[in-house]
Amino acid sequence: MLLLVPYYALRTWTRGEPSRALAERLGSLPPEIASRAAASSDENPAARPVWIHAVSVGEVLAARPLVEGLKQRFPGRAVFVSTTTETGQRLARERLQSADAIFYFPLDWIVPVRRALRSMRPALVIVMETEIWPNFLREASHRGVPVVFANARISERSFARYNRWKFLVGEFFARVLRDGERFLTQTPEDAARLTEMGAPEGSVEVIGNLKYDGEQPNIGPFGVWLEDQIRRQERWPVLVAGSVVAEEEEAVLAAYDIVQRQWRHALLLLAPRKPDRFETAASIATADGWNAVRRSGIDFDAPLDENADVIVLDTIGELAGLYLLADAVFVGGSLVPAGGHNILEPAWFAKPPVFGPSMENFRDMASQFLSAQAAVQVSSGPQLGAVWVQLIENNTLRERMGKAALRLSERNRGATARSLDRIAEVLAGRKRAA
């Protein structure tokens, strides 16, 4: 631990994280958390706080309806939210306004974990999806703090990796998972995988995907400004390529080139998934001959450069609302083996999502959308360009698919209410089935 602290200090500095990040990762929670937790525990043990951990952006978005539901159902309990990444931290502070405090999750070493648990004294820890931290789970179990995994999933790739090394790590995982109180999974496949990995059968239940319960995001100040500029300059069509990862930028720009050949006033919003790709994405677009403008450099008091071809969205938290402006979309992390990203954000605006073949992290959702003819799957940049052209030209097809996507997203709601019911059981002291 002592040897690695300088490494984490350097990483905190190079990534531009606030100075408090390292202290929180070492288990030193913000004073307001400790004081609120102490007061709750001393005056009324039934009001001890709930700790939700959401590692990064996707988990933060999934946690939002759960945080709001907990505050409504248990108004006397504080809800504290931790994240692992800086992008997750920034988004949590923006989107999870109902949370009582937001901080960085402690490193999975015994000393930081014990310090954090001792300081907060939570009644319950909720881990979004499946962040399995052995020391944390063991220490929580020793202190009698139940841990519930909400929106739990095990991707096909992770499960294959587990099976490859099962002879070596099988017993270890089984012991670690026994420290979890309940596993509320997205799909039956996730439940089966967790059970095979060693989670007690009575602790695993299929609840559904919390991401379906998210709310349609606001367009935000930038979106309002951009909508006005699009109208004034008669920019059309507008394409939004969201959550784009490394090695996808070139494919998206190749697709955009196909669209630009037919519609010279087209505009592309290119949103890299991670901040470390902001500069690279802008450089790639410029090197390919596009006039690229970075969102962070835009002045709302000035008009958009009429020669701009590409806007690189180098901010966090603005993408989801901008799907409203799109005539066609692409959801990244899917043309390369990255597992895909959330396709519900465009669907909430009745925009049919287009994505690549790598959707392992959203396999069930992608399958439902494709079966309902509410989405299109492509395998390359040129194919993406051809699909974009088809959707732009065929208003009837685009609107029919968009309505199907919206209906599907609305039909699958309800996982939050079911999750809250199970969480209430745990808080009431009802144990999992034997």
C-alpha positions as CSV (number, residue, x, y, z in Angstrom):
1,M,0.0,0.0,0.0
2,L,2.8,2.4,0.9
3,L,4.6,1.7,-2.3
4,L,1.5,2.3,-4.4
5,V,0.4,5.5,-2.8
6,P,2.9,7.7,-4.9
7,Y,1.5,6.0,-8.0
8,Y,-2.1,7.0,-7.2
9,A,-0.9,10.5,-6.2
10,L,0.7,10.9,-9.6
11,R,-2.3,9.5,-11.4
12,T,-4.6,11.9,-9.5
13,W,-2.4,14.9,-10.5
14,T,-2.0,13.8,-14.2
15,R,-5.7,13.3,-14.6
16,G,-6.6,16.6,-13.2
17,E,-8.5,15.1,-10.3
18,P,-9.2,17.3,-7.2
19,S,-6.7,17.0,-4.3
20,R,-9.4,15.4,-2.1
21,A,-9.6,12.4,-4.4
22,L,-6.5,10.6,-3.1
23,A,-7.5,11.2,0.5
24,E,-11.0,9.8,-0.1
25,R,-9.5,6.8,-2.0
26,L,-7.4,6.2,1.1
27,G,-10.6,6.0,3.2
28,S,-10.7,9.6,4.5
29,L,-14.3,10.6,3.8
30,P,-15.5,14.2,3.6
31,P,-16.3,15.6,7.1
32,E,-20.0,16.1,6.2
33,I,-20.4,12.3,5.6
34,A,-18.8,11.3,8.9
35,S,-20.8,13.9,11.0
36,R,-24.1,13.0,9.3
37,A,-23.5,9.3,9.7
38,A,-22.5,9.6,13.3
39,A,-25.6,11.7,14.2
40,S,-27.8,9.2,12.4
41,S,-26.2,6.2,14.1
42,D,-26.2,7.7,17.6
43,E,-29.7,9.2,17.6
44,N,-31.6,6.6,15.6
45,P,-29.9,3.4,14.3
46,A,-32.8,3.0,11.9
47,A,-31.7,6.1,10.1
48,R,-28.2,4.9,9.3
49,P,-27.2,5.9,5.7
50,V,-27.2,4.0,2.5
51,W,-24.0,3.9,0.4
52,I,-24.4,3.5,-3.4
53,H,-21.3,2.8,-5.4
54,A,-21.4,3.6,-9.2
55,V,-18.0,3.1,-10.8
56,S,-18.3,5.5,-13.8
57,V,-20.7,7.2,-16.2
58,G,-22.9,4.2,-17.2
59,E,-23.4,3.2,-13.6
60,V,-24.1,6.7,-12.4
61,L,-26.9,7.1,-15.0
62,A,-28.4,3.7,-14.0
63,A,-28.2,4.8,-10.3
64,R,-30.2,8.0,-10.7
65,P,-33.7,6.5,-10.4
66,L,-32.5,4.3,-7.6
67,V,-31.1,7.3,-5.6
68,E,-34.3,9.3,-6.1
69,G,-36.4,6.3,-5.2
70,L,-34.5,5.7,-2.0
71,K,-34.9,9.3,-0.9
72,Q,-38.6,9.1,-1.5
73,R,-39.1,5.8,0.2
74,F,-36.7,6.4,3.1
75,P,-36.6,10.2,3.7
76,G,-34.9,9.8,7.1
77,R,-31.9,8.1,5.6
78,A,-29.0,9.8,4.0
79,V,-27.9,8.5,0.6
80,F,-24.1,8.8,-0.2
81,V,-22.8,8.0,-3.6
82,S,-19.2,7.0,-4.5
83,T,-17.6,6.6,-7.9
84,T,-14.2,5.4,-9.1
85,T,-13.5,7.6,-12.1
86,E,-13.2,11.4,-12.4
87,T,-15.8,11.4,-15.2
88,G,-18.2,9.4,-13.1
89,Q,-17.6,11.8,-10.2
90,R,-18.3,14.9,-12.3
91,L,-21.5,13.4,-13.8
92,A,-22.7,12.2,-10.4
93,R,-22.3,15.8,-9.0
94,E,-24.3,17.1,-12.0
95,R,-27.1,14.4,-12.2
96,L,-27.5,13.0,-8.7
97,Q,-28.6,16.2,-7.0
98,S,-30.8,14.3,-4.5
99,A,-27.8,12.4,-3.1
100,D,-26.6,13.8,0.3
101,A,-22.9,13.6,-0.7
102,I,-20.6,12.3,-3.4
103,F,-17.1,11.0,-2.9
104,Y,-14.4,8.6,-4.3
105,F,-14.6,4.9,-3.5
106,P,-11.8,3.7,-1.3
107,L,-9.0,1.6,-2.8
108,D,-9.6,-2.1,-2.1
109,W,-7.0,-2.3,0.6
110,I,-7.9,-3.3,4.1
111,V,-6.9,0.0,5.8
112,P,-8.8,2.4,3.5
113,V,-11.8,0.1,3.4
114,R,-12.0,-0.2,7.2
115,R,-11.6,3.6,7.6
116,A,-14.4,4.3,5.2
117,L,-16.8,1.8,6.7
118,R,-16.0,2.9,10.2
119,S,-16.5,6.5,9.3
120,M,-19.8,6.1,7.5
121,R,-21.4,3.1,9.4
122,P,-23.8,2.4,6.6
123,A,-27.0,0.3,7.1
124,L,-26.5,-1.0,3.5
125,V,-24.2,-0.8,0.6
126,I,-25.6,-1.0,-3.0
127,V,-23.1,-1.8,-5.7
128,M,-24.2,-0.9,-9.2
129,E,-23.7,-3.7,-11.7
130,T,-21.0,-6.0,-10.6
131,E,-17.9,-4.3,-9.1
132,I,-16.5,-7.1,-7.1
133,W,-14.0,-5.9,-4.5
134,P,-12.9,-8.8,-2.2
135,N,-11.5,-6.8,0.7
136,F,-14.5,-4.5,0.7
137,L,-17.0,-7.3,0.7
138,R,-15.2,-9.2,3.4
139,E,-14.9,-6.1,5.7
140,A,-18.6,-5.2,5.1
141,S,-19.6,-8.8,6.0
142,H,-17.5,-8.7,9.2
143,R,-19.3,-5.5,10.3
144,G,-22.7,-6.9,9.5
145,V,-23.3,-4.5,6.6
146,P,-25.3,-6.2,3.9
147,V,-24.1,-5.6,0.3
148,V,-26.7,-5.7,-2.5
149,F,-25.6,-5.8,-6.2
150,A,-28.2,-3.8,-8.2
151,N,-28.5,-4.0,-12.0
152,A,-26.0,-6.9,-11.7
153,R,-24.6,-8.4,-14.9
154,I,-21.8,-10.6,-16.0
155,S,-20.8,-10.0,-19.6
156,E,-20.2,-12.9,-21.9
157,R,-16.6,-11.9,-22.3
158,S,-16.0,-11.7,-18.5
159,F,-17.7,-15.1,-18.0
160,A,-15.6,-16.7,-20.7
161,R,-12.5,-15.3,-19.0
162,Y,-13.7,-16.7,-15.7
163,N,-14.2,-20.1,-17.2
164,R,-10.8,-20.1,-18.7
165,W,-9.2,-19.6,-15.3
166,K,-11.9,-21.3,-13.2
167,F,-9.5,-24.1,-12.0
168,L,-7.4,-21.3,-10.4
169,V,-9.9,-18.7,-9.3
170,G,-13.2,-20.7,-9.0
171,E,-13.1,-21.2,-5.2
172,F,-11.8,-17.7,-4.6
173,F,-14.8,-16.1,-6.5
174,A,-17.2,-18.4,-4.8
175,R,-16.0,-17.3,-1.3
176,V,-16.0,-13.7,-2.3
177,L,-19.6,-13.8,-3.7
178,R,-20.9,-15.5,-0.6
179,D,-20.3,-12.1,1.1
180,G,-22.9,-10.5,-1.1
181,E,-26.4,-10.4,0.4
182,R,-28.4,-10.2,-2.8
183,F,-27.7,-10.0,-6.5
184,L,-30.5,-8.3,-8.5
185,T,-29.7,-9.1,-12.1
186,Q,-30.6,-7.7,-15.4
187,T,-31.3,-10.9,-17.3
188,P,-31.7,-14.7,-16.6
189,E,-28.3,-15.2,-18.3
190,D,-26.7,-12.9,-15.7
191,A,-28.4,-14.8,-12.9
192,A,-27.2,-18.1,-14.3
193,R,-23.6,-16.9,-14.6
194,L,-23.5,-15.5,-11.1
195,T,-24.9,-18.7,-9.7
196,E,-22.3,-20.8,-11.5
197,M,-19.6,-18.5,-10.3
198,G,-20.6,-19.2,-6.7
199,A,-23.3,-16.7,-5.6
200,P,-25.7,-18.5,-3.3
201,E,-28.7,-19.5,-5.4
202,G,-31.3,-18.0,-3.0
203,S,-29.5,-14.6,-3.2
204,V,-29.9,-14.2,-7.0
205,E,-33.0,-12.8,-8.6
206,V,-33.8,-11.4,-12.0
207,I,-35.2,-7.9,-11.6
208,G,-34.6,-6.2,-15.0
209,N,-32.4,-3.4,-16.3
210,L,-32.6,-0.1,-14.2
211,K,-31.4,1.8,-17.3
212,Y,-34.9,1.5,-18.8
213,D,-36.2,3.6,-15.9
214,G,-34.0,6.6,-16.7
215,E,-35.7,9.9,-17.6
216,Q,-35.5,11.8,-20.9
217,P,-32.5,14.1,-20.3
218,N,-32.7,17.9,-20.7
219,I,-31.1,19.4,-23.8
220,G,-29.1,21.8,-21.7
221,P,-27.8,25.3,-22.5
222,F,-25.4,24.1,-25.2
223,G,-28.2,22.2,-26.9
224,V,-30.5,25.2,-26.8
225,W,-27.8,27.3,-28.4
226,L,-26.9,24.7,-31.0
227,E,-30.6,24.1,-31.9
228,D,-30.9,27.8,-32.7
229,Q,-27.7,27.8,-34.7
230,I,-28.9,24.8,-36.7
231,R,-32.1,26.6,-37.5
232,R,-30.5,29.9,-38.4
233,Q,-27.9,28.3,-40.7
234,E,-30.3,25.7,-42.1
235,R,-27.9,22.9,-41.2
236,W,-29.3,19.5,-42.1
237,P,-29.0,16.6,-41.6
238,V,-27.6,16.5,-38.0
239,L,-25.7,13.3,-37.0
240,V,-24.8,12.4,-33.5
241,A,-22.1,9.8,-32.9
242,G,-22.1,9.2,-29.1
243,S,-19.7,7.2,-26.8
244,V,-17.2,6.7,-29.6
245,V,-14.0,4.9,-28.5
246,A,-10.5,4.6,-29.8
247,E,-10.3,3.2,-33.4
248,E,-13.9,4.2,-34.1
249,E,-13.3,7.8,-35.0
250,E,-12.1,7.0,-38.5
251,A,-15.0,4.7,-39.2
252,V,-17.5,7.4,-38.1
253,L,-15.8,10.1,-40.2
254,A,-15.9,7.7,-43.2
255,A,-19.6,7.3,-42.7
256,Y,-20.0,11.0,-42.4
257,D,-18.2,11.6,-45.6
258,I,-20.8,9.5,-47.4
259,V,-23.5,11.7,-45.9
260,Q,-21.7,14.9,-46.8
261,R,-21.5,13.9,-50.4
262,Q,-25.3,14.2,-50.7
263,W,-25.9,17.0,-48.1
264,R,-23.2,19.6,-47.9
265,H,-24.9,21.4,-45.0
266,A,-24.7,18.3,-42.8
267,L,-23.3,18.6,-39.3
268,L,-21.7,15.8,-37.2
269,L,-21.5,15.9,-33.4
270,L,-18.7,13.5,-32.4
271,A,-18.7,12.6,-28.7
272,P,-15.7,10.5,-27.5
273,R,-16.5,8.2,-24.6
274,K,-13.5,9.2,-22.5
275,P,-11.8,12.5,-21.9
276,D,-8.4,11.1,-22.9
277,R,-9.8,10.9,-26.5
278,F,-11.0,14.5,-26.8
279,E,-7.8,15.8,-28.2
280,T,-7.1,12.8,-30.3
281,A,-10.6,12.8,-31.9
282,A,-10.3,16.5,-32.8
283,S,-6.8,15.8,-34.3
284,I,-8.1,12.9,-36.4
285,A,-11.0,14.9,-37.7
286,T,-8.7,17.8,-38.7
287,A,-6.1,15.5,-40.2
288,D,-8.9,14.0,-42.4
289,G,-9.6,17.4,-43.8
290,W,-12.7,18.3,-41.7
291,N,-13.2,21.7,-40.1
292,A,-13.5,20.5,-36.5
293,V,-14.7,22.7,-33.7
294,R,-14.3,21.7,-30.0
295,R,-17.3,22.2,-27.8
296,S,-15.2,23.6,-25.0
297,G,-14.0,26.4,-27.3
298,I,-17.5,27.6,-28.4
299,D,-18.7,31.0,-27.4
300,F,-22.5,31.2,-26.9
301,D,-22.4,34.9,-27.7
302,A,-21.0,34.2,-31.2
303,P,-22.5,32.2,-34.1
304,L,-21.4,28.7,-35.0
305,D,-18.7,28.8,-37.7
306,E,-20.7,28.2,-40.9
307,N,-17.9,26.1,-42.3
308,A,-17.8,23.8,-39.3
309,D,-18.2,20.2,-40.3
310,V,-17.7,18.4,-37.0
311,I,-18.3,19.5,-33.4
312,V,-16.2,17.4,-31.0
313,L,-18.1,17.1,-27.8
314,D,-15.3,17.4,-25.3
315,T,-17.5,17.8,-22.2
316,I,-19.1,15.3,-19.8
317,G,-22.9,15.0,-19.3
318,E,-24.1,16.8,-22.4
319,L,-24.4,14.0,-24.9
320,A,-27.7,12.4,-23.9
321,G,-29.8,15.5,-24.4
322,L,-28.2,16.3,-27.8
323,Y,-29.8,13.1,-29.3
324,L,-32.9,15.3,-29.5
325,L,-31.3,17.3,-32.3
326,A,-30.3,14.2,-34.4
327,D,-31.6,13.1,-37.7
328,A,-29.6,9.9,-37.4
329,V,-27.4,8.5,-34.6
330,F,-24.6,6.0,-33.9
331,V,-23.9,4.5,-30.5
332,G,-20.2,3.8,-30.2
333,G,-18.1,1.2,-28.4
334,S,-19.6,-1.3,-30.8
335,L,-17.6,-1.2,-34.0
336,V,-14.6,-2.4,-32.1
337,P,-14.5,-5.1,-29.4
338,A,-15.5,-2.7,-26.5
339,G,-18.9,-4.3,-25.5
340,G,-21.1,-1.5,-26.7
341,H,-22.9,1.4,-24.8
342,N,-26.4,2.4,-23.7
343,I,-28.7,2.6,-26.7
344,L,-31.7,3.9,-24.6
345,E,-30.6,7.5,-24.7
346,P,-31.5,8.0,-28.4
347,A,-34.5,5.8,-28.0
348,W,-36.0,8.1,-25.4
349,F,-36.2,10.8,-28.1
350,A,-37.6,8.3,-30.6
351,K,-34.3,8.1,-32.6
352,P,-33.6,4.6,-33.8
353,P,-30.1,3.6,-32.5
354,V,-27.5,2.4,-34.9
355,F,-24.6,0.3,-33.5
356,G,-21.9,-2.1,-34.4
357,P,-21.5,-5.9,-33.8
358,S,-19.9,-5.6,-30.3
359,M,-22.8,-5.3,-27.9
360,E,-21.8,-7.9,-25.4
361,N,-22.5,-5.5,-22.4
362,F,-26.0,-4.8,-23.8
363,R,-26.7,-8.1,-25.6
364,D,-30.3,-8.6,-24.3
365,M,-31.2,-5.0,-24.9
366,A,-29.7,-5.0,-28.4
367,S,-31.5,-8.2,-29.3
368,Q,-34.8,-6.8,-28.2
369,F,-34.4,-3.6,-30.3
370,L,-33.3,-5.6,-33.4
371,S,-36.2,-8.0,-33.1
372,A,-38.6,-5.1,-32.8
373,Q,-37.1,-3.5,-35.9
374,A,-36.3,-0.5,-33.6
375,A,-32.5,-0.4,-34.3
376,V,-30.0,-1.2,-37.0
377,Q,-26.7,-3.1,-36.6
378,V,-23.8,-2.3,-38.9
379,S,-20.3,-3.8,-39.2
380,S,-18.2,-0.9,-40.8
381,G,-17.9,2.8,-41.4
382,P,-19.2,2.5,-45.0
383,Q,-22.1,0.5,-43.9
384,L,-22.9,3.0,-41.2
385,G,-22.8,5.8,-43.8
386,A,-25.2,3.8,-46.1
387,V,-27.7,3.3,-43.1
388,W,-27.5,7.0,-42.2
389,V,-28.4,7.9,-45.8
390,Q,-31.3,5.5,-45.8
391,L,-32.7,6.8,-42.6
392,I,-32.3,10.4,-43.6
393,E,-34.0,9.9,-47.0
394,N,-36.8,7.7,-45.7
395,N,-38.8,9.7,-43.2
396,T,-41.5,7.0,-42.9
397,L,-38.9,4.3,-42.0
398,R,-37.0,6.6,-39.6
399,E,-40.2,7.6,-37.7
400,R,-41.6,4.1,-37.6
401,M,-38.3,2.7,-36.2
402,G,-38.0,5.7,-33.7
403,K,-41.6,5.1,-32.4
404,A,-40.8,1.4,-32.0
405,A,-37.6,2.2,-30.0
406,L,-39.5,4.6,-27.7
407,R,-42.3,2.0,-27.1
408,L,-39.8,-0.7,-26.3
409,S,-37.9,1.5,-23.8
410,E,-41.2,2.4,-22.1
411,R,-42.5,-1.2,-22.0
412,N,-39.4,-2.5,-20.1
413,R,-39.7,0.0,-17.2
414,G,-40.2,-1.2,-13.6
415,A,-36.8,-2.5,-12.5
416,T,-36.4,0.4,-10.0
417,A,-39.6,-0.3,-8.1
418,R,-38.7,-4.0,-7.9
419,S,-35.2,-3.2,-6.7
420,L,-36.5,-0.8,-4.1
421,D,-38.8,-3.6,-2.8
422,R,-35.9,-6.0,-2.3
423,I,-33.7,-3.2,-0.8
424,A,-36.5,-2.5,1.7
425,E,-36.5,-6.1,2.7
426,V,-32.8,-6.1,3.4
427,L,-33.1,-2.9,5.4
428,A,-35.9,-4.5,7.4
429,G,-33.5,-7.3,8.3
430,R,-35.1,-10.0,6.1
431,K,-32.3,-12.3,5.0
432,R,-32.0,-14.0,1.7
433,A,-33.4,-17.5,1.1
434,A,-31.3,-20.3,2.3
